[in-house]
Amino acid sequence: MHATPSAAPADYRNFHLWMLVPFAISILGFSYSYYLDLSRATFHQHVHGISATLWYVLVVIQPYLIARRHDIQGHRSLGAVGTLLAGVVAGSAYALIPRNIDDVATLDPNGFFNPTFAYFAVIIDVLLVSMFAVSVVMAIFAIKRRDLAGHVQWMMASVFFVLSPALARMMGIGAIIANQGDMTGINLVKLAIPAMAVIMALVLLYFRRFGSFRHPAFWLLLACHLPYLFVEPIGNNLAIQGVLAAIFK
């Protein structure tokens, strides 16, 4: 199904079930670093973690309300809450970005989260969080124009713009479990391209099912994940490191 501006809520009857997949990836990906270690999380991490979790819950509930319950008022009311939550998610994410390189000098070069990825993470996080915010705004504009298909596609984009950190960590957890707890040779630098490939496969699948490959959200998603091909050249560049240190440290 290729969504068009005349798409009806019935076309997205099972969309809420599909949204459970990125929600589950997020929970699993941040299970060890946040959900199973809440006592060690900082205030800013709690703000981000709780707001992001609630936002994902709304991303599942809202399409259910409109497609299955035909509850337009409920959908709109939760949409207003979701807009506020999206702002908190983005704002708290920006606040956490400098933490990537706060202690970069103490990071193990061969560790799971090493200096190379730390510097790269600053750049990719700024890009993807910004595109998340843009996608939410575009989704709001689309629904105000009664462009249901556009609204759905921009909301899908907002989900996938912020999914790669959780997906890479989930893949890392899987690799560590498969390696019987041995983390040797397992790090986010090596997981970057596999995670990017999975994200792009998911984007292709979801836009084929609920959108159009001609929609700008689709192409923005693909373009904004291409930096994962260059983690080491970006993360190891001394000039880039100097600029990021000057800005964020």
ZADO-147513 format. One record per residue (C-alpha): x, y negated, z negated; residue number from 1. Coordinates in nm, 4 decimals, padded with zeros to 6 digits. Layout:
<node east="X" north="Y" up="Z" resi="NUM"/>
...
***
This chain:
<node east="00.0000" north="00.0000" up="00.0000" resi="1"/>
<node east="00.1334" north="-00.3409" up="00.0984" resi="2"/>
<node east="-00.0241" north="-00.6084" up="-00.1160" resi="3"/>
<node east="-00.1700" north="-00.9104" up="00.0609" resi="4"/>
<node east="-00.3156" north="-01.2386" up="-00.0648" resi="5"/>
<node east="-00.6610" north="-01.0725" up="-00.0421" resi="6"/>
<node east="-00.5631" north="-00.7845" up="-00.2679" resi="7"/>
<node east="-00.8189" north="-00.6911" up="-00.5329" resi="8"/>
<node east="-00.7684" north="-00.5838" up="-00.8943" resi="9"/>
<node east="-00.8707" north="-00.2309" up="-00.7921" resi="10"/>
<node east="-00.5523" north="-00.2109" up="-00.5824" resi="11"/>
<node east="-00.3557" north="-00.2209" up="-00.9089" resi="12"/>
<node east="-00.5700" north="00.0310" up="-01.0981" resi="13"/>
<node east="-00.2669" north="00.2226" up="-01.2281" resi="14"/>
<node east="-00.0199" north="-00.0659" up="-01.2333" resi="15"/>
<node east="-00.0128" north="-00.0709" up="-01.6145" resi="16"/>
<node east="00.1045" north="00.2912" up="-01.6169" resi="17"/>
<node east="00.3887" north="00.2057" up="-01.3798" resi="18"/>
<node east="00.4924" north="-00.0753" up="-01.6135" resi="19"/>
<node east="00.5499" north="00.1825" up="-01.8863" resi="20"/>
<node east="00.8628" north="00.2982" up="-01.7018" resi="21"/>
<node east="01.0661" north="-00.0260" up="-01.7379" resi="22"/>
<node east="00.9262" north="-00.0616" up="-02.0924" resi="23"/>
<node east="01.0580" north="00.2841" up="-02.1831" resi="24"/>
<node east="01.3963" north="00.2076" up="-02.0241" resi="25"/>
<node east="01.4242" north="-00.1081" up="-02.2346" resi="26"/>
<node east="01.3394" north="00.0742" up="-02.5583" resi="27"/>
<node east="01.5788" north="00.3607" up="-02.4871" resi="28"/>
<node east="01.8556" north="00.1350" up="-02.3596" resi="29"/>
<node east="01.8608" north="-00.0801" up="-02.6704" resi="30"/>
<node east="01.7743" north="00.1987" up="-02.9126" resi="31"/>
<node east="02.1205" north="00.2343" up="-03.0662" resi="32"/>
<node east="02.2268" north="-00.1291" up="-03.0454" resi="33"/>
<node east="01.9008" north="-00.2732" up="-03.1807" resi="34"/>
<node east="01.5937" north="-00.0606" up="-03.2549" resi="35"/>
<node east="01.7803" north="00.2015" up="-03.4606" resi="36"/>
<node east="02.0067" north="-00.0557" up="-03.6245" resi="37"/>
<node east="01.7680" north="-00.3329" up="-03.7257" resi="38"/>
<node east="01.9356" north="-00.4010" up="-04.0600" resi="39"/>
<node east="02.2549" north="-00.5214" up="-03.8890" resi="40"/>
<node east="02.0855" north="-00.7427" up="-03.6313" resi="41"/>
<node east="02.1229" north="-01.1174" up="-03.6604" resi="42"/>
<node east="01.8337" north="-01.3634" up="-03.6707" resi="43"/>
<node east="01.8830" north="-01.4551" up="-03.3031" resi="44"/>
<node east="01.8893" north="-01.0871" up="-03.2058" resi="45"/>
<node east="01.5623" north="-01.0310" up="-03.3918" resi="46"/>
<node east="01.4003" north="-01.3276" up="-03.2184" resi="47"/>
<node east="01.5090" north="-01.1948" up="-02.8803" resi="48"/>
<node east="01.4333" north="-00.8302" up="-02.9549" resi="49"/>
<node east="01.0880" north="-00.8892" up="-03.1013" resi="50"/>
<node east="00.9817" north="-01.1413" up="-02.8367" resi="51"/>
<node east="01.1067" north="-00.9191" up="-02.5534" resi="52"/>
<node east="00.9268" north="-00.6155" up="-02.6986" resi="53"/>
<node east="00.5997" north="-00.8061" up="-02.7337" resi="54"/>
<node east="00.6378" north="-00.9472" up="-02.3838" resi="55"/>
<node east="00.6786" north="-00.5947" up="-02.2409" resi="56"/>
<node east="00.3701" north="-00.4829" up="-02.4338" resi="57"/>
<node east="00.1710" north="-00.7633" up="-02.2703" resi="58"/>
<node east="00.3069" north="-00.6681" up="-01.9270" resi="59"/>
<node east="00.1442" north="-00.3282" up="-01.9823" resi="60"/>
<node east="-00.1785" north="-00.4487" up="-02.1446" resi="61"/>
<node east="-00.2648" north="-00.7367" up="-01.9101" resi="62"/>
<node east="-00.2949" north="-00.5386" up="-01.5856" resi="63"/>
<node east="-00.4968" north="-00.2787" up="-01.7769" resi="64"/>
<node east="-00.7427" north="-00.5456" up="-01.8906" resi="65"/>
<node east="-00.7959" north="-00.6885" up="-01.5439" resi="66"/>
<node east="-00.7877" north="-00.3683" up="-01.3360" resi="67"/>
<node east="-00.9604" north="-00.1222" up="-01.5684" resi="68"/>
<node east="-01.1690" north="-00.3340" up="-01.8061" resi="69"/>
<node east="-01.2353" north="-00.6283" up="-01.5708" resi="70"/>
<node east="-01.1754" north="-00.8510" up="-01.8737" resi="71"/>
<node east="-01.0780" north="-01.1754" up="-01.7022" resi="72"/>
<node east="-01.0994" north="-01.3892" up="-02.0161" resi="73"/>
<node east="-00.8875" north="-01.1470" up="-02.2174" resi="74"/>
<node east="-00.6326" north="-01.1343" up="-01.9385" resi="75"/>
<node east="-00.6131" north="-01.5139" up="-01.9252" resi="76"/>
<node east="-00.5850" north="-01.5493" up="-02.3028" resi="77"/>
<node east="-00.3021" north="-01.2988" up="-02.3222" resi="78"/>
<node east="-00.1465" north="-01.4679" up="-02.0194" resi="79"/>
<node east="-00.1118" north="-01.7885" up="-02.2192" resi="80"/>
<node east="00.0500" north="-01.5929" up="-02.5024" resi="81"/>
<node east="00.2753" north="-01.4167" up="-02.2519" resi="82"/>
<node east="00.3906" north="-01.7480" up="-02.1089" resi="83"/>
<node east="00.4970" north="-01.8645" up="-02.4538" resi="84"/>
<node east="00.6670" north="-01.5310" up="-02.5219" resi="85"/>
<node east="00.8524" north="-01.5490" up="-02.1906" resi="86"/>
<node east="00.9883" north="-01.8879" up="-02.2961" resi="87"/>
<node east="01.1076" north="-01.7419" up="-02.6260" resi="88"/>
<node east="01.2620" north="-01.4419" up="-02.4471" resi="89"/>
<node east="01.4548" north="-01.6676" up="-02.2094" resi="90"/>
<node east="01.5547" north="-01.9194" up="-02.4761" resi="91"/>
<node east="01.6750" north="-01.6539" up="-02.7193" resi="92"/>
<node east="01.8633" north="-01.4778" up="-02.4394" resi="93"/>
<node east="02.0457" north="-01.8012" up="-02.3537" resi="94"/>
<node east="02.1332" north="-01.8413" up="-02.7217" resi="95"/>
<node east="02.2865" north="-01.4918" up="-02.7292" resi="96"/>
<node east="02.4897" north="-01.5231" up="-02.4084" resi="97"/>
<node east="02.7942" north="-01.6888" up="-02.5751" resi="98"/>
<node east="02.8169" north="-01.3906" up="-02.8120" resi="99"/>
<node east="02.9446" north="-01.1832" up="-02.5202" resi="100"/>
<node east="03.2828" north="-01.3536" up="-02.5477" resi="101"/>
<node east="03.2851" north="-01.4702" up="-02.9102" resi="102"/>
<node east="03.5226" north="-01.1913" up="-03.0121" resi="103"/>
<node east="03.6551" north="-01.1015" up="-02.6686" resi="104"/>
<node east="04.0161" north="-01.0956" up="-02.7933" resi="105"/>
<node east="03.9323" north="-00.8104" up="-03.0304" resi="106"/>
<node east="03.7511" north="-00.5944" up="-02.7758" resi="107"/>
<node east="03.9091" north="-00.2658" up="-02.6722" resi="108"/>
<node east="04.0098" north="-00.2881" up="-02.3014" resi="109"/>
<node east="03.8979" north="00.0740" up="-02.2684" resi="110"/>
<node east="03.5887" north="00.0368" up="-02.4850" resi="111"/>
<node east="03.2252" north="00.0713" up="-02.3846" resi="112"/>
<node east="03.1861" north="-00.3086" up="-02.3878" resi="113"/>
<node east="03.5296" north="-00.4340" up="-02.2881" resi="114"/>
<node east="03.6714" north="-00.7814" up="-02.2085" resi="115"/>
<node east="03.6195" north="-00.7397" up="-01.8337" resi="116"/>
<node east="03.2503" north="-00.6737" up="-01.8743" resi="117"/>
<node east="03.2165" north="-00.9343" up="-02.1497" resi="118"/>
<node east="03.3151" north="-01.2179" up="-01.9155" resi="119"/>
<node east="03.1090" north="-01.0756" up="-01.6301" resi="120"/>
<node east="02.8097" north="-01.0381" up="-01.8626" resi="121"/>
<node east="02.8052" north="-01.4121" up="-01.9317" resi="122"/>
<node east="02.7657" north="-01.4892" up="-01.5622" resi="123"/>
<node east="02.5166" north="-01.2160" up="-01.4761" resi="124"/>
<node east="02.3084" north="-01.2834" up="-01.7872" resi="125"/>
<node east="02.2748" north="-01.6535" up="-01.7047" resi="126"/>
<node east="02.1739" north="-01.5657" up="-01.3486" resi="127"/>
<node east="01.9220" north="-01.2935" up="-01.4334" resi="128"/>
<node east="01.7643" north="-01.4709" up="-01.7309" resi="129"/>
<node east="01.7229" north="-01.7836" up="-01.5158" resi="130"/>
<node east="01.5567" north="-01.5786" up="-01.2420" resi="131"/>
<node east="01.3339" north="-01.4161" up="-01.5030" resi="132"/>
<node east="01.2116" north="-01.7618" up="-01.6049" resi="133"/>
<node east="01.1672" north="-01.8661" up="-01.2413" resi="134"/>
<node east="00.9670" north="-01.5501" up="-01.1687" resi="135"/>
<node east="00.7274" north="-01.6130" up="-01.4580" resi="136"/>
<node east="00.6722" north="-01.9713" up="-01.3427" resi="137"/>
<node east="00.6143" north="-01.8571" up="-00.9842" resi="138"/>
<node east="00.3679" north="-01.5938" up="-01.1065" resi="139"/>
<node east="00.1707" north="-01.8662" up="-01.2844" resi="140"/>
<node east="00.1656" north="-02.0861" up="-00.9745" resi="141"/>
<node east="00.0575" north="-01.7890" up="-00.7620" resi="142"/>
<node east="-00.2434" north="-01.7045" up="-00.9770" resi="143"/>
<node east="-00.3467" north="-02.0706" up="-00.9886" resi="144"/>
<node east="-00.3616" north="-02.0496" up="-00.6078" resi="145"/>
<node east="-00.5679" north="-01.7294" up="-00.6455" resi="146"/>
<node east="-00.2841" north="-01.5373" up="-00.4844" resi="147"/>
<node east="-00.3202" north="-01.2108" up="-00.6770" resi="148"/>
<node east="-00.0618" north="-01.0236" up="-00.4695" resi="149"/>
<node east="00.1928" north="-01.2990" up="-00.5183" resi="150"/>
<node east="00.1197" north="-01.3062" up="-00.8914" resi="151"/>
<node east="00.1783" north="-00.9321" up="-00.9221" resi="152"/>
<node east="00.4999" north="-00.9389" up="-00.7202" resi="153"/>
<node east="00.6508" north="-01.2247" up="-00.9186" resi="154"/>
<node east="00.5584" north="-01.0493" up="-01.2432" resi="155"/>
<node east="00.7222" north="-00.7311" up="-01.1169" resi="156"/>
<node east="01.0295" north="-00.9341" up="-01.0320" resi="157"/>
<node east="01.0406" north="-01.0814" up="-01.3835" resi="158"/>
<node east="01.0498" north="-00.7281" up="-01.5264" resi="159"/>
<node east="01.3309" north="-00.6095" up="-01.3012" resi="160"/>
<node east="01.5423" north="-00.9232" up="-01.3362" resi="161"/>
<node east="01.6016" north="-00.8400" up="-01.7032" resi="162"/>
<node east="01.6086" north="-00.4595" up="-01.6839" resi="163"/>
<node east="01.9692" north="-00.3894" up="-01.5839" resi="164"/>
<node east="02.1287" north="-00.4422" up="-01.9296" resi="165"/>
<node east="01.8954" north="-00.1840" up="-02.0835" resi="166"/>
<node east="01.9318" north="00.0543" up="-01.7908" resi="167"/>
<node east="02.3131" north="00.0467" up="-01.7993" resi="168"/>
<node east="02.3113" north="00.1118" up="-02.1738" resi="169"/>
<node east="02.0582" north="00.3941" up="-02.1357" resi="170"/>
<node east="02.2795" north="00.5555" up="-01.8732" resi="171"/>
<node east="02.5748" north="00.5095" up="-02.1085" resi="172"/>
<node east="02.3885" north="00.6822" up="-02.3915" resi="173"/>
<node east="02.3048" north="00.9678" up="-02.1561" resi="174"/>
<node east="02.6677" north="00.9979" up="-02.0478" resi="175"/>
<node east="02.7885" north="01.0009" up="-02.4098" resi="176"/>
<node east="02.5352" north="01.2689" up="-02.5044" resi="177"/>
<node east="02.6344" north="01.4769" up="-02.2010" resi="178"/>
<node east="02.9979" north="01.4344" up="-02.3060" resi="179"/>
<node east="02.9106" north="01.5667" up="-02.6539" resi="180"/>
<node east="02.9638" north="01.2318" up="-02.8237" resi="181"/>
<node east="03.3007" north="01.1583" up="-02.6655" resi="182"/>
<node east="03.3021" north="00.8006" up="-02.5310" resi="183"/>
<node east="03.6389" north="00.8330" up="-02.3568" resi="184"/>
<node east="03.6211" north="00.6822" up="-02.0088" resi="185"/>
<node east="03.2593" north="00.5691" up="-02.0510" resi="186"/>
<node east="03.2101" north="00.1933" up="-02.0242" resi="187"/>
<node east="02.9770" north="-00.0646" up="-01.8780" resi="188"/>
<node east="03.2204" north="-00.1556" up="-01.6000" resi="189"/>
<node east="03.1944" north="00.1957" up="-01.4568" resi="190"/>
<node east="02.8195" north="00.2052" up="-01.5114" resi="191"/>
<node east="02.7557" north="-00.1268" up="-01.3347" resi="192"/>
<node east="02.7246" north="00.0050" up="-00.9790" resi="193"/>
<node east="02.5195" north="00.3154" up="-01.0707" resi="194"/>
<node east="02.2833" north="00.0953" up="-01.2732" resi="195"/>
<node east="02.2565" north="-00.1495" up="-00.9820" resi="196"/>
<node east="02.1736" north="00.1387" up="-00.7459" resi="197"/>
<node east="01.8963" north="00.2617" up="-00.9756" resi="198"/>
<node east="01.7552" north="-00.0893" up="-01.0159" resi="199"/>
<node east="01.7467" north="-00.1369" up="-00.6399" resi="200"/>
<node east="01.5813" north="00.2037" up="-00.5943" resi="201"/>
<node east="01.3150" north="00.1090" up="-00.8501" resi="202"/>
<node east="01.2621" north="-00.2285" up="-00.6814" resi="203"/>
<node east="01.2166" north="-00.0564" up="-00.3459" resi="204"/>
<node east="00.9718" north="00.1919" up="-00.4966" resi="205"/>
<node east="00.7619" north="-00.0659" up="-00.6815" resi="206"/>
<node east="00.7482" north="-00.3160" up="-00.3965" resi="207"/>
<node east="00.6583" north="-00.0392" up="-00.1536" resi="208"/>
<node east="00.3726" north="00.0642" up="-00.3826" resi="209"/>
<node east="00.2493" north="-00.2730" up="-00.5106" resi="210"/>
<node east="00.4046" north="-00.5398" up="-00.2918" resi="211"/>
<node east="00.5699" north="-00.6269" up="00.0356" resi="212"/>
<node east="00.9305" north="-00.6161" up="00.1488" resi="213"/>
<node east="00.8667" north="-00.9566" up="00.3046" resi="214"/>
<node east="00.7991" north="-01.1252" up="-00.0279" resi="215"/>
<node east="01.0753" north="-01.3595" up="-00.1510" resi="216"/>
<node east="01.0738" north="-01.1941" up="-00.4951" resi="217"/>
<node east="01.1937" north="-00.8703" up="-00.3367" resi="218"/>
<node east="01.4884" north="-01.0338" up="-00.1618" resi="219"/>
<node east="01.5821" north="-01.2403" up="-00.4664" resi="220"/>
<node east="01.5964" north="-00.9234" up="-00.6748" resi="221"/>
<node east="01.8296" north="-00.7554" up="-00.4292" resi="222"/>
<node east="02.0532" north="-01.0628" up="-00.3889" resi="223"/>
<node east="02.0844" north="-01.1335" up="-00.7623" resi="224"/>
<node east="02.1998" north="-00.7787" up="-00.8382" resi="225"/>
<node east="02.4774" north="-00.7800" up="-00.5776" resi="226"/>
<node east="02.7322" north="-00.9288" up="-00.8265" resi="227"/>
<node east="02.7402" north="-00.5867" up="-00.9920" resi="228"/>
<node east="02.9548" north="-00.4790" up="-00.6970" resi="229"/>
<node east="03.2259" north="-00.7179" up="-00.8165" resi="230"/>
<node east="03.2398" north="-00.6711" up="-01.1939" resi="231"/>
<node east="03.6182" north="-00.6309" up="-01.2135" resi="232"/>
<node east="03.7166" north="-00.9109" up="-00.9705" resi="233"/>
<node east="03.4848" north="-01.1487" up="-01.1555" resi="234"/>
<node east="03.5497" north="-01.0312" up="-01.5093" resi="235"/>
<node east="03.9294" north="-01.0186" up="-01.4697" resi="236"/>
<node east="03.9656" north="-01.3541" up="-01.2938" resi="237"/>
<node east="04.1686" north="-01.5831" up="-01.5222" resi="238"/>
<node east="04.0209" north="-01.9025" up="-01.3766" resi="239"/>
<node east="03.6663" north="-01.7765" up="-01.4367" resi="240"/>
<node east="03.7605" north="-01.6682" up="-01.7886" resi="241"/>
<node east="03.8996" north="-02.0137" up="-01.8613" resi="242"/>
<node east="03.5870" north="-02.1904" up="-01.7382" resi="243"/>
<node east="03.3562" north="-01.9588" up="-01.9343" resi="244"/>
<node east="03.5661" north="-01.9982" up="-02.2494" resi="245"/>
<node east="03.5519" north="-02.3769" up="-02.2156" resi="246"/>
<node east="03.1756" north="-02.3757" up="-02.1730" resi="247"/>
<node east="03.0623" north="-02.1021" up="-02.4101" resi="248"/>
<node east="03.3257" north="-02.0794" up="-02.6842" resi="249"/>
***
